[in-house]
């Protein structure tokens, strides 16, 4: 386990806002997971990080930060036939890295998720999705770790899945591995699909700016949070160095000199105005980590 004092929060979240933590503990081996048990026994507040693609930190946080970052992230083929392949992948594997492997090998099923900078564990834990597809559609089994059970494997029928929702029955858990079943197709077809979906995302979303992805969950299948925010006047709304994007109103972007105070203020303004105009209370999709 490595310990970093006063970690730079700008490096731990994709929205890249300035801030300082107290300590960051990098868990590199399985035995390091016992450290989480110690924190729970002491009732010490802590936060487990993935790649920070859906986080907005306050400028200073007191919670200890923990990141599962094994020295090696493994992928292995478990079984295959003419039409499909089943792989086991460590949760610390990044989604972009796995997509590169899929292009190289001709494995299909994750193309819609191109452009999401998450770890596989983080993607599973929030059932990440894009353009109508979710990662929950392709995994068959997840291996999680809890202080009560240690490592256990859960099939899909043991987990409740929904829109940006994953519930395995444990208040705290860490995804450590997953089993995915993918289709075997031509390499060129996988590359073509990833290129297409990435272009769709680039055309609709402000990928040129640091962000934490969509700020709010869609309230229902009929209407998107982005459309509601646009109707309430938040498309292109700027405060300091933060803004709701002109390209996609549900993306809060860092214009270059953004800070957490302006980010939280804009989010609060949007929720209040939407509730005032539409009588809808938007639920955050990003995790808002404030000082405790």
N, C-alpha and C positions, 0 to 999 in steps of 0.2 A: 504494500500500500504506500502510495506517495501522498504527501501532505503539502498543500500550497497555502501559504498565509496571505490574507487579503487578496484573493483572486480578482482579476479584472473582469467584471461582469460583461463588458463589451465583447469579450472573446468567447463568452459562453452562451450567447443567444444570437440568432440570425438577424435580429432587428438592430443589433450593435449600438445600444445606448450606453452611455458612461455610467459607471457605478463600481462600488467595492463591496465584496463579501467579507466574511470573517475568516473562514477556512474552507478549502475545497479538498475533499478526500477522494483520491482516485483508487478505486478498488480494482486491482489487476489480477488477482487470483481468487479461486473459489473460497479459500479459507478467509479472505478479507471480508466476506459477507457477514462473518460473525460480528464485525464492527457495527453493523446495523442493529443487531440484537442488543449490543451494549447501549446504543443511543436510545432504543426503545425502553430498555430497563430503567435508564436514567430520566426518561421522559424529556429528552433533549430534542427541541424542534429541529428538523432537518428536511431537506428536499433532495430527492433523487433526480438527477439530470440525465437526459439523453443528449441529443445534439442541439437542443435549445431552439428548435424551429417553431415552437408555439408558446414561447415564454416572453413576458415583459417584466423585467426586474425594476424595483424601486432603486433609487440612487445608492442607498445603503440598506443592506439586509442583515439581520442578526441570525437567521437560520443557518445552520451548517449545511454545506452543499456536498452531496455525495454523487459520484459518477462511476458507473460500472464500465470499466474500460480495460478489458483483458488484453494482455500483450499480443495475443493472436486471435483473430476472428475467423472461425473455420466454416467451411461449406463442404458438405459431403453428399454424394449421391446414395440414396437409400435403396431405391428400386426404380426400374424403368421397363416400359414395353414399347411397342411400335408407336403408340399415340401420345404417351405421357411419361413424365418423369417426376419422381418424388425426391425432394432434397431436404436435408437438415441444415439449418443455418443458425449461427450464433446471433443473438439479438443485437449485439453491438455492431454487426455488419450494417453499413449504410445502405439505404434504399437506392441511391444513385449508383453505388458500386455493384449492387446485385443486378441492376438493369444492364450494366456493362457486361456482366457475365451472361445474362440472358441473350444479349445481341450476339456475343461470341459463340454461344452454344445452340441458339435457335430455340429458346424456351419462351413460351408465350403465356400471358395471364396478368402481367403487372404493368403493361405498357401505358395504361391510363394514368398511372401514378408518376409518370415522368415529370421531373421538375420539383418534386417534394424532397427537401433536403434532410429528411428525418432518418434516424436509426430505425432498424426493423422493429426493435423493442418498443420504441416510442410510437411508431406507426400502428402496431398491434394494440397497444394500450389505449389508444384513442380511436381505434378502428378508422384510420385515415382513409380518405377517399378523394376521388376527383372524376368529374365528368360521368357520374352515375355508377362508377365502380368503387368498391371498397376492398381493402386488403383482407377483410374477413371472408371474402368469397374464395380465396385461394389457399389459405392455411387450413390444415387438417387437425393439427395438434400443437398446443403450445406447452412449453415447459416453463414453469414459474418457480420462484423462490419466495418463501415467506419465513418469518422467524419461528412460526408455530410448526411448520411442516418440513422445512428444508426444501429441497427440489422435488416437485411433483409434476406429472404430466396430465394435461387436461385435453380431452377431445372436444370438438366443437359443441356437442350436445350438452356439455357441462358448463358452457359459458353463454351468458346473455349478450347478444350483439344488437346494435342499432345504429342509428345515425350518430356518428362520432361518440359511440358508446360501447364500452366493454366492461362487463361485470363478471368476475370469476368467483365471487362470494367471499373474497378476503378484503379487509379494509386497506391493508398495505401488501403489495406484492411487487416483485421485480421479474419482468420477462427476461429469461436467459437464453432460450432457444425456441425455434419453431420448425415445424414440418410443413413444407409447401408442396402442393401438387400442381405442376405446370404442363401445358401442352407442348408437344414437340412439333415445330413447324420449321420453315426455312429461315435461315439467319437474316436474309434480306427482308422477309416479311416483318420480323420483329423490329428490325431497324427502321423500316418504313412506318410502322405503327408508332414507335416511340418518337420519331421525327414529327409525325403528324400531330400527336397529342401535345408535344412540347411546343410546337408552333401555335396550336390553339391556346395553350396556356399563356404563351408570350404575347399573343395578340390581345388577350382579355385581361391579363394581370400585370402589375407593375414589377416585373422580375428584375428590372435594372436598379431597383432601390432596395436597401435593407428593410425587411419587414418580418412579421411573425405569422404571415399567412392571413387567412380570414379572421377578423376580430370576433365576429358574432356567428352563432349557429343560425341556420335558417329556421324561422319559427314553425314552418310546415312545408309540405311538398309543393304547395301551390304558389308560394311566394318566397322570394329570396331576401335575405337580410340586406344584400347590396341594393336591391331595388327599393326597399323601404328607406334605407339611408339616403339614397338619391332623391326620393320624393320628399324627404324631410330637409333637404338642402345641404347634405354633408358631402356630396361628391365634390372633391377639390377643396374641402374646408381645411384651412391652414391655421396652426397655432404654433408660433415659434418655429422650430425646425422640424415639426411633425405635421403630417397631413393625411386626410383620407384621400386616397388616390383619385385622380381624374379618370383613370382607366377603369378602375373597379372600386366602387365606393365602400366596399367592406374590407378593403386593405388599408391598414394604417402603415404609412411608410415614413422612414427616417430620411429627411431631405439632405442630411449631411451633418447638421449641427443639432440634431434632436436630443431631447433629454426626457427622463422618465416622468417628471412632473407634468410637462406638456402632453405627453402620451396619455397618462391617466386622466388628465383634465378633459381632453378631447373625447375619450371613451365615455366618461361620465356625462358630458354634454350631449353626446349622441343618444345615450340610453334615455336621458331625461326628455329630450325633445321628441324622440320616437314614441315614448309613452304618452306624452302630452298630445301629440297629433294623431296617433294611431291606436292608443290604448293597448300597445304591445310592449311587453317588457323583454327586451332582447337579452338572450343568455350568452355570455362570453364563450367563445370557442378557445381562445387563448387563455393561458394561465397567467393571472395577474399576481405577481409575487411582491407583496408590500412588506415594509418593515414591521416586525412583530415586537 
